[in-house]
Amino acid sequence: MSILDYLICAPYSERKIAREWATVDILVSTAEVPDGIRPYETAVRYRGGEWRVIAAYHSSNDALAGHECWMATFRAGTRPDAVASIFNMKGLL
């Protein structure tokens, strides 16, 4: 099985770097992704809305550090709707 096959088939629980509630209505998830230009992403879900990708990383260490930074940002009062989404999909540019 190729790495791409693994990533496409791998459950979230195996790809997850971190997933936490920053506040009662802000969920932050950082995971390995099969379709990204960069293989790791942080996404945020605000008040049960759609997931929005807000950061992408080249390594799992960078992804964990980025996740922790986003958690601190949202816990300090920044609302996710004030943060721009990013584009991180292969083959669509």
N, C-alpha and C positions, 0 to 999 in steps of 0.2 A: 504494500500500500504506500503510495507516495505521500509526502507531507501535505500536499493540497487535499488529497482524499481524506487524510486523517482530520485535517482542520474542518473540512466540510461536514464530516460525519461525527466529529467529536462533540459530545454534549457540552453545554455551557459550563457545567461543573468542572470539567477538565481544562477548559480554556480560561476560566476566570482568574484574574489577578487579585481583584478586590471588588466587593459590592457592599455598600453601606448606605444607611439613611443619614444624610447630612442634617436634615431637620425632619419634622413629621410629614412634610410634603415634598421633599427633594430626595430622590434616590439617585445615587451615583454608582455607575458600573464601569469597571475597566477589565478588558479581556483581550485575548488573542483573537484575531479575525482572519477569515480565509480570503477575503476579497479586497483587502486594503493595500494601498500603495505602501503604507507603513503597517506592519503586522499587529500592532496593538492600538486599541482605541479606548478613550474614556467617553462615555455617553451619560446624559442626564435625563431624568424623567421628572417633570414638575407637575404636581397636583393630578397625577394619573393620566397626563397627556401622552403625546407621542415621545418616543426616545429621540434625542438629538445628539449627534456626535459633536463633541466640543474640543477634542484633542486627539492626536495620533502620535505614536512613538515608534522608534526603531528597535528598542529592546525591552525586555520585561522589567529590568531595573528602572529604566526611564519611565515606564508605564506606572510602576508602583509609586515612584516619586511624584509623578504628575497627578495620580489619583489623590495622594495625600495633600497636595497643593490645592486641588479643586475642593476637597472636603473642607479645608481651612477657609477657602474663599467663600463657600456657601454658608458655613457656620458663622462667618463674620457678618453675614447679612446680604451678600450679593444674591440677587434673584436670577435663576437660570434664564428667564426671558430677557435679561439684559446682556447675555453672553451670546456671541455669534456662533452659529453652527459652522462646521468645516466639511470639506469634501475629501474623502479618503478612499474612493473606489477605483480599482484597477480597470483599465480598458475603456473608460468612459470620457477620457479627456481628449 
